Amino acid sequence: MIFPEGTRSPTGALQEAKDGLATLALRTGAAILPIGVNNSDAVWPKGRKMPMPFPRHTISVRIGEPFLAADVVPPGSDRRAAKSIATTAIMGRIAELLDQRHRGVYGGVVSDEAAPGA
């Protein structure tokens, strides 16, 4: 499992992702399985060594459909553009699996039809 942001967010909202996952996926052809995790920030806040002993929230996990990064990159894209496009697509698919408050900087990438509860 790879977390494309490289760190946890203090608010639980998605942050700008690094391009390492896209690079790895494009070079290897490995399928990406997007997974959205909701409320982990409420149960195990950033900076806390252990999870809350009696959390008032439940973590939910939603699993999306696997896809290939190469399938979202237009043919002829240079390497830098391909990584950027693939990273945005990966994070958009993760954001689609999250509650609105967790989508963060990728909230605008989500189509209303694809979002949970839409």
C-alpha positions in Angstrom: 0.0 0.0 0.0 1.3 3.4 -0.9 0.0 6.7 0.3 0.7 9.2 -2.5 0.8 12.3 -0.2 3.8 11.0 1.7 2.4 12.1 5.1 -0.9 12.3 7.0 -2.9 15.5 7.0 -3.7 17.1 10.3 -7.3 17.7 9.2 -7.8 14.4 7.4 -8.3 16.1 4.0 -6.3 15.1 1.0 -3.1 17.1 0.4 -1.1 17.6 -2.7 0.3 14.3 -3.7 3.9 13.5 -4.7 4.4 11.9 -8.1 6.2 8.8 -6.9 3.2 6.5 -7.2 2.4 7.7 -10.7 6.1 7.2 -11.7 6.1 3.7 -10.3 2.8 2.8 -11.9 3.7 4.2 -15.3 7.2 2.5 -15.3 5.9 -0.9 -14.1 2.4 -1.1 -15.6 1.1 -2.1 -12.2 -2.6 -1.7 -11.6 -3.7 0.9 -9.1 -6.4 0.0 -6.6 -7.7 3.3 -5.1 -8.7 3.1 -1.5 -10.4 5.9 0.4 -10.1 6.0 4.2 -12.5 8.3 6.1 -12.2 9.5 9.7 -8.8 8.2 10.4 -7.9 11.7 11.6 -10.6 11.5 14.3 -9.5 8.1 15.5 -5.7 8.6 15.2 -4.8 12.3 14.9 -1.5 13.3 13.3 1.1 13.7 16.0 -0.5 11.3 18.4 1.6 8.2 19.1 -1.4 5.9 19.6 -5.0 5.9 18.4 -7.7 7.4 20.7 -8.6 4.7 23.2 -12.4 5.1 22.9 -13.0 7.0 19.6 -16.4 8.6 18.9 -16.0 8.0 15.2 -15.7 5.0 13.0 -13.1 4.7 10.3 -14.7 3.7 7.0 -12.8 2.2 4.0 -14.1 2.3 0.5 -12.3 0.4 -2.3 -12.5 1.6 -5.9 -12.0 -0.1 -9.2 -8.5 -1.0 -10.3 -7.1 0.9 -13.3 -3.8 1.4 -15.1 -2.1 4.8 -15.0 -1.2 4.5 -18.6 -4.9 4.4 -19.5 -5.5 7.9 -18.3 -2.5 9.5 -20.0 -2.9 10.7 -23.5 -0.6 9.1 -26.1 2.5 11.2 -26.8 2.5 13.0 -23.4 6.0 13.8 -22.2 7.2 12.2 -19.0 6.5 15.2 -16.8 3.0 15.7 -18.1 2.3 12.0 -17.9 3.3 11.9 -14.2 1.1 15.0 -13.5 -1.9 13.6 -15.3 -1.6 10.2 -13.7 -1.1 11.7 -10.2 -4.3 13.9 -10.6 -6.2 10.9 -11.9 -5.1 8.7 -9.0 -6.0 11.3 -6.4 -9.3 12.0 -8.1 -10.2 8.4 -7.9 -9.2 8.3 -4.3 -11.2 11.5 -3.6 -14.3 10.0 -5.2 -14.2 7.4 -2.4 -14.0 9.9 0.4 -16.6 12.0 2.2 -16.7 15.6 1.1 -14.7 16.9 4.1 -11.8 14.5 3.3 -11.4 15.4 -0.4 -9.2 18.4 0.3 -7.3 19.8 -2.7 -8.8 17.1 -5.0 -12.4 18.0 -4.2 -12.7 19.7 -7.6 -11.6 16.6 -9.5 -14.6 14.5 -8.2 -17.6 14.3 -10.4 -20.9 14.5 -8.4 -22.2 11.3 -10.0 -19.1 9.3 -8.8 -19.1 10.6 -5.2 -20.5 8.6 -2.4 -23.9 9.8 -1.3 -24.5 11.7 -4.5 
